[in-house]
Amino acid sequence: MHLPAILFCALWAAVSAENSDDYELMYVNLNNEIDNGIQSTEDPTPCDCRPEHSEWDKLFIMLENAQMREGMLLQAVDEVLQGELQRLRAELGRLASTLSRPSAPAAPAEAKLVRALDELLQASRDASRRLARLEGAAAQRPEEAGRALGAALAELRQARADLQAQRDWAARRWLPAGCETAILFPMRSKKIFGSVHPMAPMKLEAFSACLWVKATDVLNKTILFSYGTKRNPYEIQLYLSYQSTVLVVGGEENTLVSDTVISLGRWTHVCGTWNSETGHAALWVNGDLVASATKMATGHVVPEGGILQIGQEKNGCCVGGGFDETLAFSGRLTGFNIWDHVLSHKELRDAGEAESCHIRGNVVGWGVTEIQPHGGAQYIL
């Protein structure tokens, strides 16, 4: 395809040559190119007997050499291309045979490893898909996710409220400290009370008095229990008010007040202690010391022969007379005990623990001492 260009160059060279020396030089150079640079081993001295070539002969020889050179170049290029094509065909053949040929069975350990890797890869892909779906759902429907979360929180709050309601119901229904009975005071009335008949004389130089109480309502002075004589109806009193719990010994001038409010409708354990020698008095609520005092009715002795009552104050000359309706207790009462000495802190706490109803006083013991309801008060289980 380069033949016209080569022919033009050759003609131009032939016409432009002016002497045989120049032509001989060109001829020698062309011969050297055709020989590919191989030096002749013959004597380089030219032979005088060689016939001279005409201008046309020289031209045809030069064209012949150019064609030969072009053929050699084309052949070299063709060989190179064929070699590359053969190598490519071989690579493609090996690749095709590798892909089409079934794999040789792997060793058991290798097969197990391959299966584990496949399962891991599949699990990873599944997790990625699930995460993408969740992210997409969260991005597309944030309001629905918020509503679902709100509904779950509302259900949890309702479950907690139901549980608290069940606990409150159980607290209202069950008796505390393992006690089997209680006395119900259904309303405030000057006729409703309970008379207590101690097991031992009430002549006391010290005492501890405890009881469980669940009040329905509390006024300015709501009597839990009282002991009085004809001479002094206020020998011992334990009562509740709007904002306090009060212990009286020997008269209203000897009063210990605790700023402790009793929760209505809940069982509460209340204790009062006093010692004549030191005049030390104390109030305990649910096992905690809430008030104490010294030099309270020091040297006083509680006389015997009085009347001991629960739920009302003795303020008259005889049982059932002189009661004030506003002082009456309404609610439930159990575990009433009196000891003729001051209990230790541990004993007072133990008396208010669960399953403590078996602990009984030696002057009044709940479940042993006779306690007679009056005017509508009654024992309940």
BARO-58520 format. One line per 3 residues: number of its first residue (from 1); their letters; for each residue x, y, z of N, C-alpha, C. Coordinates in steps of 0.02 Angstrom, whole numbers. Layout:
<rs>
NUM> a> X Y Z X Y Z X Y Z ~ ...
</rs>
This chain:
<rs>
1> mhl> 41 -61 0 0 0 0 43 63 0 ~ 107 57 15 155 113 12 193 115 -54 ~ 173 75 -101 211 68 -164 212 133 -204
4> pai> 158 171 -213 162 235 -251 211 283 -220 ~ 210 288 -154 256 335 -123 328 315 -135 ~ 341 249 -130 409 225 -140 431 237 -212
7> lfc> 385 225 -260 401 236 -331 417 308 -345 ~ 379 354 -316 392 425 -327 460 444 -300 ~ 476 420 -242 541 436 -212 598 409 -255
10> alw> 588 350 -282 641 320 -323 652 359 -387 ~ 598 380 -421 605 420 -483 639 485 -469 ~ 619 516 -414 649 581 -398 724 573 -385
13> aav> 742 519 -352 813 507 -338 852 493 -401 ~ 821 457 -449 856 441 -511 867 502 -553 ~ 818 545 -559 825 605 -600 876 653 -569
16> sae> 874 657 -504 919 704 -470 991 681 -468 ~ 1004 616 -482 1073 592 -481 1110 618 -543 ~ 1167 653 -538 1203 683 -593 1266 644 -613
19> nsd> 1289 603 -573 1349 566 -591 1345 496 -565 ~ 1384 454 -591 1383 382 -575 1409 370 -506 ~ 1450 417 -478 1476 406 -412 1420 410 -361
22> dye> 1376 459 -374 1320 465 -327 1276 405 -331 ~ 1265 381 -393 1221 322 -401 1252 261 -369 ~ 1317 253 -378 1350 196 -348 1342 197 -272
25> lmy> 1348 257 -243 1340 262 -170 1270 241 -149 ~ 1219 266 -188 1151 248 -170 1140 173 -178 ~ 1168 145 -231 1161 74 -244 1191 33 -188
28> vnl> 1250 55 -166 1282 19 -112 1240 23 -49 ~ 1211 83 -35 1169 91 25 1108 47 22 ~ 1076 42 -38 1016 0 -44 1034 -72 -33
31> nne> 1089 -93 -59 1110 -162 -49 1121 -175 24 ~ 1151 -127 60 1162 -137 131 1097 -143 169 ~ 1046 -102 151 982 -106 185 949 -173 173
34> idn> 954 -198 112 923 -262 97 958 -318 133 ~ 1023 -312 142 1061 -364 177 1051 -359 253 ~ 1011 -310 275 997 -303 347 1060 -292 386
37> giq> 1106 -255 358 1166 -236 394 1218 -290 399 ~ 1210 -347 363 1259 -401 366 1318 -385 320 ~ 1378 -383 347 1438 -365 307 1460 -425 265
40> ste> 1477 -410 206 1499 -463 160 1568 -489 179 ~ 1577 -554 171 1642 -584 187 1689 -585 127 ~ 1664 -564 67 1706 -564 8 1752 -502 8
43> dpt> 1795 -503 -37 1842 -447 -44 1803 -386 -66 ~ 1807 -333 -28 1768 -274 -45 1791 -239 -108 ~ 1843 -259 -136 1868 -227 -196 1821 -241 -253
46> pcd> 1793 -188 -285 1744 -199 -340 1775 -235 -399 ~ 1730 -273 -431 1752 -311 -490 1744 -268 -553 ~ 1798 -261 -589 1795 -220 -649 1758 -253 -705
49> crp> 1749 -321 -701 1717 -357 -755 1642 -357 -751 ~ 1613 -326 -695 1541 -326 -687 1512 -279 -738 ~ 1458 -301 -776 1429 -257 -828 1393 -200 -795
52> ehs> 1394 -143 -827 1360 -84 -802 1286 -90 -815 ~ 1246 -60 -767 1173 -60 -774 1151 6 -802 ~ 1101 2 -842 1072 63 -869 1031 96 -815
55> ewd> 1010 158 -830 970 195 -782 905 158 -765 ~ 875 129 -815 812 93 -803 824 29 -764 ~ 880 -4 -778 894 -65 -739 903 -48 -665
58> klf> 939 7 -653 949 27 -585 883 44 -550 ~ 840 77 -590 775 95 -561 734 34 -543 ~ 734 -15 -588 696 -76 -574 726 -116 -516
61> iml> 792 -115 -512 823 -149 -455 803 -117 -389 ~ 804 -50 -390 785 -15 -329 713 -29 -310 ~ 668 -31 -360 598 -46 -346 590 -117 -320
64> ena> 630 -161 -348 628 -230 -326 649 -237 -253 ~ 702 -200 -235 725 -202 -166 673 -172 -118 ~ 640 -118 -140 589 -87 -98 530 -134 -86
67> qmr> 509 -168 -139 454 -217 -131 474 -273 -84 ~ 538 -296 -93 562 -349 -48 562 -325 25 ~ 583 -263 34 586 -236 103 516 -231 132
70> egm> 469 -207 91 400 -202 116 371 -270 133 ~ 388 -321 90 363 -389 104 392 -416 168 ~ 455 -403 180 486 -427 241 453 -394 303
73> llq> 441 -328 298 408 -294 354 339 -322 368 ~ 301 -331 313 234 -358 321 235 -428 351 ~ 283 -467 329 289 -535 356 305 -534 430
76> avd> 351 -488 450 368 -484 521 308 -463 563 ~ 272 -413 537 212 -391 574 161 -447 578 ~ 151 -483 523 103 -538 524 123 -593 573
79> evl> 188 -607 577 210 -658 625 197 -635 697 ~ 212 -571 709 200 -545 777 126 -549 795 ~ 83 -528 748 12 -529 761 -13 -600 770
82> qge> 10 -645 729 -11 -715 736 10 -744 804 ~ 71 -728 825 93 -752 891 49 -726 948 ~ 33 -661 945 -10 -633 998 -79 -664 997
85> lqr> -106 -673 935 -172 -704 929 -171 -776 956 ~ -119 -812 943 -115 -881 968 -112 -882 1044 ~ -73 -836 1072 -70 -834 1145 -138 -816 1176
88> lra> -173 -768 1144 -238 -749 1169 -287 -808 1164 ~ -285 -844 1107 -329 -901 1099 -314 -954 1152 ~ -251 -965 1167 -232 -1015 1217 -258 -995 1287
91> elg> -250 -930 1304 -274 -907 1369 -350 -914 1375 ~ -384 -895 1319 -457 -901 1320 -479 -974 1324 ~ -443 -1017 1291 -459 -1088 1295 -451 -1116 1365
94> rla> -395 -1099 1397 -385 -1123 1466 -438 -1096 1513 ~ -455 -1032 1504 -507 -1003 1547 -574 -1037 1537 ~ -592 -1049 1473 -655 -1082 1459 -657 -1153 1486
97> stl> -602 -1188 1479 -600 -1257 1505 -604 -1258 1580 ~ -573 -1207 1613 -576 -1204 1686 -647 -1191 1711 ~ -682 -1146 1677 -749 -1129 1697 -798 -1186 1684
100> srp> -788 -1220 1628 -836 -1273 1610 -822 -1338 1646 ~ -761 -1350 1667 -744 -1412 1700 -769 -1412 1772 ~ -806 -1463 1796 -829 -1466 1866 -771 -1470 1914
103> sap> -780 -1436 1971 -727 -1434 2020 -718 -1502 2052 ~ -656 -1516 2069 -641 -1580 2102 -668 -1578 2173 ~ -692 -1633 2198 -720 -1633 2266 -668 -1612 2317
106> aap> -689 -1565 2361 -643 -1540 2411 -638 -1587 2470 ~ -588 -1577 2509 -580 -1617 2570 -635 -1600 2619 ~ -653 -1644 2665 -708 -1630 2712 -698 -1566 2750
109> aea> -639 -1553 2776 -628 -1492 2814 -637 -1431 2770 ~ -610 -1434 2709 -617 -1377 2664 -690 -1367 2645 ~ -725 -1421 2632 -796 -1415 2615 -836 -1384 2672
112> klv> -820 -1405 2734 -855 -1377 2792 -840 -1302 2799 ~ -777 -1284 2787 -758 -1214 2790 -794 -1173 2736 ~ -798 -1201 2677 -832 -1166 2622 -906 -1156 2639
115> ral> -938 -1209 2667 -1008 -1202 2685 -1017 -1150 2739 ~ -973 -1149 2789 -978 -1099 2843 -970 -1028 2815 ~ -922 -1020 2769 -913 -954 2740 -974 -933 2699
118> del> -1002 -981 2662 -1062 -965 2623 -1120 -945 2669 ~ -1129 -983 2724 -1182 -966 2771 -1171 -897 2803 ~ -1107 -883 2820 -1092 -818 2849 -1105 -762 2800
121> lqa> -1086 -773 2738 -1098 -722 2687 -1173 -711 2677 ~ -1210 -766 2675 -1282 -760 2666 -1315 -724 2725 ~ -1293 -741 2787 -1320 -708 2846 -1304 -633 2844
124> srd> -1244 -616 2823 -1226 -546 2818 -1270 -509 2768 ~ -1281 -543 2711 -1325 -511 2661 -1396 -503 2687 ~ -1421 -555 2721 -1489 -550 2749 -1493 -493 2800
127> asr> -1444 -489 2845 -1444 -436 2895 -1441 -367 2862 ~ -1401 -361 2810 -1397 -298 2775 -1464 -279 2743 ~ -1497 -330 2714 -1562 -316 2684 -1613 -296 2737
130> rla> -1613 -332 2795 -1661 -314 2848 -1646 -244 2874 ~ -1583 -228 2885 -1565 -161 2908 -1586 -108 2859 ~ -1576 -122 2795 -1597 -74 2744 -1672 -63 2745
133> rle> -1710 -119 2754 -1783 -112 2758 -1803 -72 2819 ~ -1771 -86 2876 -1788 -48 2937 -1771 25 2929 ~ -1712 39 2902 -1693 109 2892 -1741 144 2844
136> gaa> -1759 107 2792 -1807 136 2745 -1874 150 2777 ~ -1897 101 2817 -1961 111 2851 -1958 168 2900 ~ -1902 172 2938 -1895 226 2986 -1892 294 2951
139> aqr> -1858 295 2893 -1853 358 2856 -1919 378 2824 ~ -1957 328 2801 -2018 342 2765 -2077 352 2812 ~ -2077 318 2871 -2135 320 2915 -2115 336 2987
142> pee> -2084 393 3000 -2066 410 3070 -2126 419 3114 ~ -2181 445 3086 -2240 456 3127 -2270 390 3152 ~ -2271 339 3108 -2298 274 3128 -2254 243 3182
145> agr> -2188 249 3175 -2143 222 3227 -2154 257 3293 ~ -2164 323 3290 -2177 360 3352 -2242 339 3384 ~ -2294 328 3343 -2358 306 3371 -2352 237 3402
148> alg> -2314 193 3369 -2306 125 3397 -2269 128 3464 ~ -2217 170 3467 -2180 177 3530 -2224 207 3585 ~ -2264 257 3566 -2310 286 3615 -2361 236 3641
151> aal> -2386 194 3596 -2434 143 3617 -2402 92 3665 ~ -2339 73 3650 -2304 27 3695 -2294 57 3764 ~ -2274 121 3765 -2265 154 3830 -2331 160 3868
154> ael> -2385 174 3832 -2450 179 3865 -2470 112 3895 ~ -2457 57 3858 -2472 -9 3885 -2431 -24 3947 ~ -2367 -4 3946 -2325 -16 4004 -2350 24 4064
157> rqa> -2369 87 4054 -2396 126 4110 -2460 96 4136 ~ -2503 72 4091 -2565 42 4113 -2552 -22 4153 ~ -2503 -61 4131 -2486 -122 4168 -2461 -105 4238
160> rad> -2420 -53 4244 -2395 -32 4310 -2453 -7 4353 ~ -2499 30 4322 -2556 55 4361 -2599 -3 4385 ~ -2609 -53 4342 -2648 -111 4362 -2614 -149 4419
163> lqa> -2548 -155 4414 -2512 -189 4468 -2518 -151 4534 ~ -2512 -85 4531 -2519 -46 4592 -2589 -51 4620 ~ -2639 -53 4575 -2708 -61 4599 -2717 -128 4634
166> qrd> -2687 -180 4606 -2692 -245 4639 -2658 -244 4707 ~ -2601 -211 4712 -2567 -207 4777 -2610 -168 4827 ~ -2639 -113 4804 -2681 -74 4849 -2741 -114 4872
169> waa> -2770 -151 4826 -2828 -193 4844 -2808 -245 4896 ~ -2749 -276 4884 -2726 -327 4932 -2712 -295 5001 ~ -2683 -234 4999 -2668 -201 5063 -2733 -184 5101
172> rrw> -2783 -165 5063 -2847 -149 5096 -2881 -212 5122 ~ -2874 -266 5088 -2911 -327 5105 -2875 -368 5158 ~ -2809 -374 5154 -2773 -418 5199 -2757 -383 5264
175> lpa> -2749 -423 5316 -2729 -398 5381 -2653 -398 5387 ~ -2624 -353 5425 -2551 -348 5428 -2522 -397 5477 ~ -2457 -407 5470 -2415 -444 5519 -2440 -514 5533
178> gce> -2478 -543 5487 -2503 -611 5498 -2560 -616 5547 ~ -2591 -560 5565 -2648 -562 5611 -2708 -594 5577 ~ -2746 -633 5615 -2802 -669 5587 -2868 -631 5595
181> tai> -2871 -584 5641 -2932 -546 5653 -2915 -473 5664 ~ -2967 -431 5656 -2962 -360 5670 -3031 -338 5695 ~ -3034 -279 5724 -3098 -251 5746 -3115 -193 5699
184> lfp> -3175 -195 5671 -3199 -144 5625 -3241 -94 5663 ~ -3223 -30 5654 -3263 26 5680 -3295 59 5618 ~ -3356 42 5602 -3384 61 5537 -3396 136 5530
187> mrs> -3404 173 5585 -3417 245 5581 -3399 277 5647 ~ -3400 345 5647 -3391 381 5709 -3459 383 5746 ~ -3457 361 5808 -3519 360 5848 -3500 361 5922
190> kki> -3541 394 5964 -3528 394 6035 -3546 328 6068 ~ -3573 282 6028 -3591 216 6055 -3544 161 6031 ~ -3501 177 5982 -3457 125 5954 -3389 130 5986
193> fgs> -3367 76 6018 -3301 72 6049 -3287 -2 6066 ~ -3230 -14 6095 -3213 -81 6119 -3185 -77 6189 ~ -3211 -118 6233 -3187 -120 6303 -3136 -176 6310
196> vhp> -3079 -159 6344 -3022 -206 6351 -3016 -226 6424 ~ -3006 -292 6436 -2998 -318 6504 -2928 -346 6511 ~ -2882 -306 6540 -2812 -326 6544 -2802 -392 6582
199> map> -2747 -426 6565 -2730 -488 6599 -2694 -475 6665 ~ -2668 -415 6674 -2631 -397 6736 -2654 -328 6756 ~ -2644 -310 6819 -2663 -243 6843 -2628 -189 6803
202> mkl> -2662 -133 6794 -2635 -78 6754 -2593 -29 6797 ~ -2574 -50 6856 -2530 -8 6897 -2460 -11 6865 ~ -2441 45 6832 -2381 44 6789 -2334 101 6806
205> eaf> -2270 85 6812 -2218 135 6818 -2180 141 6751 ~ -2196 98 6704 -2169 101 6636 -2215 60 6592 ~ -2215 74 6529 -2256 34 6483 -2232 44 6411
208> sac> -2252 -5 6370 -2247 0 6297 -2314 -22 6270 ~ -2344 19 6226 -2409 4 6196 -2402 9 6120 ~ -2424 -43 6085 -2419 -45 6012 -2485 -70 5982
211> lwv> -2500 -48 5921 -2558 -74 5885 -2551 -57 5811 ~ -2586 -98 5770 -2592 -86 5698 -2658 -50 5687 ~ -2657 3 5646 -2717 42 5634 -2722 61 5560
214> kat> -2784 58 5535 -2799 82 5468 -2860 127 5473 ~ -2848 192 5472 -2901 241 5485 -2938 258 5421 ~ -3004 264 5429 -3045 288 5374 -3043 363 5369
217> dvl> -3044 397 5426 -3042 469 5429 -3012 491 5496 ~ -2983 550 5497 -2952 577 5558 -2975 648 5567 ~ -2998 663 5628 -3016 732 5645 -2961 762 5689
220> nkt> -2977 814 5724 -2928 848 5765 -2902 804 5822 ~ -2946 760 5847 -2925 713 5899 -2965 648 5888 ~ -2931 598 5864 -2961 533 5850 -2927 481 5894
223> ilf> -2963 454 5942 -2933 411 5992 -2920 341 5964 ~ -2858 318 5976 -2841 248 5961 -2855 205 6024 ~ -2826 223 6080 -2844 191 6143 -2836 241 6200
226> syg> -2871 228 6256 -2865 272 6314 -2876 231 6377 ~ -2843 254 6431 -2852 223 6497 -2863 280 6547 ~ -2916 274 6586 -2931 327 6634 -2967 301 6695
229> tkr> -2963 340 6747 -2997 325 6809 -3049 379 6822 ~ -3087 369 6875 -3136 420 6892 -3101 486 6908 ~ -3044 481 6939 -3007 542 6958 -2974 575 6899
232> npy> -2946 534 6854 -2910 562 6797 -2926 520 6735 ~ -2970 542 6690 -2986 504 6630 -2931 505 6578 ~ -2876 542 6590 -2822 549 6541 -2757 519 6566
235> eiq> -2761 463 6599 -2699 431 6623 -2654 411 6565 ~ -2682 377 6516 -2643 359 6456 -2689 370 6396 ~ -2664 404 6346 -2700 412 6283 -2650 409 6224
238> lyl> -2672 376 6171 -2635 377 6108 -2686 396 6055 ~ -2676 453 6022 -2726 474 5972 -2692 507 5912 ~ -2734 516 5860 -2712 546 5797 -2746 613 5789
241> syq> -2711 658 5753 -2742 721 5733 -2726 732 5659 ~ -2747 790 5634 -2737 803 5562 -2664 796 5541 ~ -2619 821 5583 -2549 826 5563 -2501 795 5614
244> stv> -2525 754 5659 -2480 728 5710 -2506 664 5742 ~ -2461 633 5780 -2477 576 5823 -2458 597 5894 ~ -2502 583 5942 -2494 611 6009 -2498 557 6062
247> lvv> -2452 560 6113 -2452 517 6171 -2461 560 6234 ~ -2509 539 6276 -2523 575 6339 -2512 527 6397 ~ -2477 549 6450 -2466 508 6510 -2478 552 6571
250> gge> -2524 528 6615 -2535 563 6679 -2576 626 6674 ~ -2600 645 6617 -2640 706 6609 -2620 743 6546 ~ -2663 788 6526 -2652 824 6462 -2592 871 6465
253> ent> -2567 885 6526 -2508 927 6531 -2444 890 6512 ~ -2447 823 6509 -2389 782 6490 -2402 751 6421 ~ -2384 788 6370 -2401 768 6301 -2338 766 6258
256> lvs> -2332 712 6219 -2278 704 6169 -2310 704 6100 ~ -2288 750 6058 -2318 759 5991 -2266 744 5938 ~ -2287 704 5889 -2244 690 5831 -2279 718 5769
259> dtv> -2241 756 5730 -2269 783 5667 -2268 730 5613 ~ -2304 677 5626 -2309 620 5580 -2382 610 5561 ~ -2396 613 5497 -2464 604 5473 -2474 531 5454
262> isl> -2526 501 5480 -2543 432 5463 -2580 431 5397 ~ -2559 388 5351 -2593 383 5286 -2659 348 5295 ~ -2712 379 5271 -2779 350 5276 -2784 289 5229
265> grw> -2819 239 5253 -2831 180 5212 -2773 132 5207 ~ -2720 144 5245 -2662 100 5245 -2645 78 5316 ~ -2624 16 5322 -2606 -9 5387 -2541 24 5410
268> thv> -2543 49 5473 -2486 83 5503 -2475 56 5573 ~ -2412 44 5590 -2395 18 5656 -2372 77 5700 ~ -2405 87 5757 -2391 143 5802 -2376 117 5871
271> cgt> -2323 142 5902 -2303 122 5970 -2288 184 6011 ~ -2303 180 6077 -2284 232 6124 -2253 200 6187 ~ -2199 231 6212 -2165 204 6272 -2155 260 6322
274> wns> -2151 238 6386 -2140 288 6440 -2108 253 6500 ~ -2064 290 6535 -2032 265 6595 -2037 319 6649 ~ -2065 300 6706 -2076 349 6760 -2011 373 6791
277> etg> -1962 329 6798 -1900 347 6832 -1863 402 6796 ~ -1857 397 6732 -1821 447 6692 -1867 499 6660 ~ -1930 482 6657 -1977 526 6622 -1967 525 6546
280> haa> -1933 473 6523 -1921 468 6450 -1981 438 6416 ~ -2005 472 6363 -2061 448 6323 -2040 450 6250 ~ -2070 406 6209 -2052 402 6138 -2112 378 6098
283> lwv> -2113 399 6035 -2163 378 5986 -2127 345 5927 ~ -2155 289 5905 -2128 251 5849 -2183 240 5797 ~ -2166 249 5734 -2213 237 5680 -2178 194 5627
286> ngd> -2208 135 5616 -2181 87 5567 -2107 72 5581 ~ -2092 63 5646 -2024 44 5665 -1975 100 5669 ~ -1995 162 5655 -1949 220 5658 -1967 265 5717
289> lva> -1915 288 5752 -1925 335 5807 -1941 403 5777 ~ -2001 429 5794 -2023 493 5764 -2025 550 5815 ~ -2023 533 5880 -2023 587 5930 -2001 557 5997
292> sat> -1970 597 6038 -1949 575 6105 -1944 636 6151 ~ -1949 622 6217 -1944 677 6266 -1920 649 6332 ~ -1891 691 6374 -1869 672 6441 -1907 714 6493
295> kma> -1905 690 6556 -1938 724 6612 -2013 734 6598 ~ -2042 683 6567 -2114 685 6554 -2149 641 6607 ~ -2187 672 6650 -2222 638 6706 -2174 597 6747
298> tgh> -2116 627 6762 -2065 592 6802 -2093 576 6871 ~ -2084 513 6893 -2106 491 6959 -2180 474 6963 ~ -2216 483 6909 -2287 468 6910 -2297 393 6905
301> vvp> -2350 367 6937 -2369 297 6933 -2441 294 6907 ~ -2450 257 6854 -2517 248 6826 -2556 203 6873 ~ -2614 226 6899 -2650 185 6948 -2692 130 6915
304> egg> -2706 80 6954 -2749 27 6929 -2822 45 6944 ~ -2867 2 6919 -2939 12 6932 -2973 57 6882 ~ -2940 76 6829 -2972 118 6779 -3004 77 6724
307> ilq> -3025 111 6672 -3058 80 6615 -3013 90 6553 ~ -3000 35 6519 -2959 35 6458 -3006 24 6398 ~ -3002 70 6349 -3047 66 6291 -3007 79 6227
310> igq> -3032 51 6173 -3004 66 6106 -3058 101 6065 ~ -3037 149 6026 -3082 183 5981 -3123 238 6012 ~ -3112 255 6077 -3152 307 6110 -3117 328 6175
313> ekn> -3132 388 6197 -3103 415 6258 -3153 408 6316 ~ -3128 383 6373 -3170 378 6433 -3173 448 6465 ~ -3232 476 6464 -3240 544 6491 -3306 547 6530
316> gcc> -3312 501 6576 -3373 500 6615 -3366 453 6674 ~ -3421 440 6705 -3419 399 6765 -3430 326 6752 ~ -3453 308 6690 -3468 237 6679 -3461 219 6606
319> vgg> -3456 154 6595 -3448 130 6526 -3508 149 6485 ~ -3497 177 6427 -3551 195 6383 -3578 264 6395 ~ -3554 299 6446 -3579 366 6459 -3526 419 6448
322> gfd> -3548 476 6429 -3503 533 6421 -3457 530 6362 ~ -3474 493 6309 -3430 490 6251 -3444 549 6204 ~ -3391 570 6171 -3396 624 6121 -3388 592 6052
325> etl> -3439 601 6009 -3438 570 5942 -3379 593 5901 ~ -3358 656 5909 -3303 682 5868 -3235 651 5887 ~ -3232 618 5944 -3170 585 5965 -3166 513 5943
328> afs> -3221 486 5917 -3225 415 5900 -3181 398 5840 ~ -3155 338 5841 -3113 312 5786 -3157 276 5736 ~ -3141 283 5672 -3174 245 5619 -3120 213 5576
331> grl> -3126 148 5566 -3077 111 5528 -3068 42 5556 ~ -3007 16 5552 -2993 -52 5576 -2932 -49 5623 ~ -2933 -95 5670 -2880 -97 5721 -2865 -170 5737
334> tgf> -2800 -186 5743 -2779 -254 5761 -2711 -251 5795 ~ -2690 -308 5824 -2624 -314 5854 -2612 -268 5912 ~ -2663 -257 5954 -2657 -212 6012 -2623 -249 6070
337> niw> -2566 -222 6093 -2528 -253 6147 -2501 -200 6194 ~ -2497 -217 6260 -2466 -174 6310 -2419 -216 6352 ~ -2358 -189 6364 -2309 -221 6408 -2299 -175 6469
340> dhv> -2278 -204 6524 -2266 -164 6584 -2194 -141 6590 ~ -2160 -135 6534 -2091 -110 6532 -2079 -78 6463 ~ -2023 -47 6457 -2005 -15 6393 -1968 -65 6350
343> lsh> -1993 -77 6291 -1960 -122 6244 -1898 -89 6215 ~ -1850 -131 6196 -1790 -105 6163 -1807 -83 6092 ~ -1760 -48 6062 -1771 -26 5994 -1783 -85 5947
346> kel> -1743 -138 5955 -1751 -197 5913 -1819 -230 5924 ~ -1841 -234 5987 -1906 -265 6001 -1963 -224 5971 ~ -1956 -159 5973 -2008 -116 5944 -2010 -125 5868
349> rda> -1952 -130 5837 -1951 -141 5765 -1979 -210 5748 ~ -1960 -260 5787 -1985 -327 5774 -2061 -331 5781 ~ -2089 -292 5827 -2162 -293 5837 -2200 -267 5777
352> gea> -2167 -229 5734 -2199 -203 5675 -2180 -238 5611 ~ -2143 -293 5616 -2122 -330 5556 -2178 -375 5532 ~ -2168 -403 5473 -2215 -451 5446 -2216 -514 5490
355> esc> -2273 -544 5495 -2283 -605 5535 -2264 -593 5608 ~ -2278 -532 5634 -2261 -516 5703 -2322 -517 5750 ~ -2379 -539 5723 -2440 -536 5764 -2438 -586 5822
358> hir> -2391 -633 5820 -2384 -681 5874 -2349 -650 5935 ~ -2317 -592 5926 -2284 -558 5982 -2339 -524 6024 ~ -2344 -543 6086 -2399 -518 6129 -2371 -486 6192
361> gnv> -2408 -434 6216 -2389 -401 6278 -2410 -442 6339 ~ -2378 -426 6397 -2393 -464 6458 -2449 -431 6500 ~ -2472 -372 6478 -2530 -340 6511 -2591 -348 6466
364> vgw> -2583 -332 6404 -2635 -344 6353 -2601 -380 6295 ~ -2629 -437 6277 -2602 -476 6221 -2656 -488 6169 ~ -2644 -465 6108 -2694 -473 6055 -2706 -547 6040
367> gvt> -2769 -566 6039 -2787 -635 6028 -2792 -675 6092 ~ -2770 -647 6148 -2773 -680 6213 -2817 -640 6262 ~ -2804 -575 6266 -2844 -532 6310 -2914 -522 6281
370> eiq> -2963 -520 6326 -3032 -509 6304 -3042 -436 6284 ~ -3065 -427 6224 -3083 -361 6198 -3154 -367 6170 ~ -3200 -329 6200 -3270 -336 6182 -3293 -276 6142
373> phg> -3317 -287 6079 -3342 -232 6039 -3411 -209 6063 ~ -3426 -145 6052 -3491 -117 6072 -3518 -71 6017 ~ -3584 -65 6016 -3618 -16 5974 -3610 -24 5900
376> gaq> -3593 -82 5875 -3585 -92 5803 -3514 -109 5783 ~ -3467 -101 5828 -3399 -125 5814 -3401 -201 5813 ~ -3359 -232 5770 -3362 -304 5762 -3294 -332 5739
379> yil> -3285 -396 5756 -3225 -430 5732 -3234 -449 5659 ~ -3180 -443 5622 -3179 -464 5551 -3118 -506 5539 ~ -3122 -546 5488 -3065 -589 5469 -3028 -559 5411
</rs>
